């Protein structure tokens, strides 16, 4: 990551294109940090989402700069292009390398409910679920699709109740929690359409 880490940190990872980063990303991250008792959160700004067209993206350096602007003033939040540095394209590869490089840290993967709804389309999605605990944050209008998704049904017996959210990061995966506590309707798609 380019800076020293104290051993034993609890770190939330939120990956995405951040095209552009916005207040919804920040709200999801802040609420996940609070609910899970995290020390830090990292935004993994991807060079290219394999499920999206490259033509839909602003250049990586612009997306990074905008994400840094949104994260400004939050010392617990790191914005990184670690996937570029690691040479990874898929989440499973990025997470495997991050966890291997930081064996004294504890990680949790944070995703929006919209991502859980199509998680089964991700490369090696079941391996991701066995590698790292997952926190799913609500997104307005996405709850039904998320909670009836292939992944949610597959891991139904591994779902922790909301009141046990702080135990997630120390629970052996597969383990996940759904937190219906985000109300910001802002989305990167809508922001791009307004331009």
C-alpha positions, -999 to 999 in steps of 0.1 A, spaced: 0 0 0 30 23 3 26 31 40 33 10 72 5 -8 88 2 -18 125 -4 -55 130 -40 -66 137 -58 -39 119 -94 -45 109 -97 -32 73 -127 -29 50 -121 -32 13 -145 -15 -12 -137 -21 -48 -151 -4 -78 -147 18 -108 -156 50 -88 -167 65 -121 -171 90 -105 -167 86 -67 -195 103 -48 -212 108 -15 -229 74 -17 -196 56 -17 -185 76 13 -218 69 32 -215 31 25 -179 32 37 -186 52 68 -216 31 78 -197 -1 72 -168 11 93 -191 20 122 -212 -12 120 -183 -35 117 -159 -17 141 -132 -12 114 -99 6 119 -94 15 82 -112 12 49 -95 11 15 -111 21 -18 -97 -1 -45 -102 20 -77 -101 -6 -105 -84 1 -138 -112 -18 -156 -142 -37 -144 -144 -69 -165 -182 -67 -165 -183 -32 -180 -172 -16 -212 -139 2 -212 -155 31 -231 -177 39 -201 -147 49 -180 -129 82 -172 -91 77 -172 -79 60 -140 -59 90 -128 -90 112 -129 -111 86 -111 -83 83 -84 -81 121 -80 -118 124 -76 -120 96 -51 -92 112 -31 -112 145 -31 -143 127 -18 -122 109 9 -104 140 19 -105 147 57 -111 110 66 -77 97 78 -91 62 82 -100 60 45 -73 52 19 -78 55 -18 -56 32 -39 -49 19 -73 -34 -13 -58 -49 -35 -86 -28 -16 -111 3 -21 -90 -5 -58 -84 -13 -64 -121 -47 -79 -112 -79 -77 -131 -103 -98 -111 -114 -93 -75 -104 -129 -66 -68 -123 -77 -66 -88 -60 -80 -101 -27 -57 -132 -27 -26 -110 -32 -37 -83 -7 -44 -110 20 -11 -128 12 9 -95 14 -7 -85 47 -11 -116 68 -13 -98 101 -43 -78 91 -80 -88 91 -100 -79 60 -137 -77 51 -151 -71 16 -177 -44 14 -202 -43 -15 -235 -27 -23 -266 -47 -26 -266 -41 -64 -233 -60 -66 -246 -89 -45 -275 -92 -70 -251 -101 -98 -222 -115 -77 -226 -149 -93 -213 -134 -126 -180 -125 -110 -150 -147 -117 -146 -174 -90 -173 -157 -68 -176 -188 -46 -139 -187 -39 -142 -150 -29 -169 -160 -4 -146 -187 11 -116 -163 12 -130 -132 30 -161 -122 50 -185 -100 31 -206 -70 42 -234 -61 19 -247 -26 23 -282 -17 12 -288 5 -18 -322 21 -23 -344 -2 -44 -319 -31 -46 -328 -52 -15 -352 -77 -30 -329 -86 -59 -299 -88 -36 -315 -110 -10 -330 -134 -36 -298 -135 -56 -279 -167 -64 -251 -158 -39 -276 -149 -11 -294 -182 -16 -261 -202 -18 -248 -187 15 -281 -183 33 -270 -204 63 -237 -183 66 -255 -150 70 -250 -133 103 -278 -113 119 -273 -75 118 -268 -74 155 -237 -95 152 -221 -73 125 -191 -66 146 -183 -104 147 -182 -106 109 -145 -98 105 -134 -125 129 -158 -151 115 -143 -177 93 -157 -174 58 -180 -180 42 -197 -154 63 -217 -124 54 -241 -98 68 -267 -75 51 -269 -40 66 -300 -21 55 -286 12 68 -278 32 36 -303 57 23 -282 78 -1 -297 73 -36 -267 88 -54 -252 66 -81 -222 70 -104 -245 61 -134 -269 89 -126 -241 114 -121 -226 105 -155 -260 110 -171 -263 145 -156 -231 156 -174 
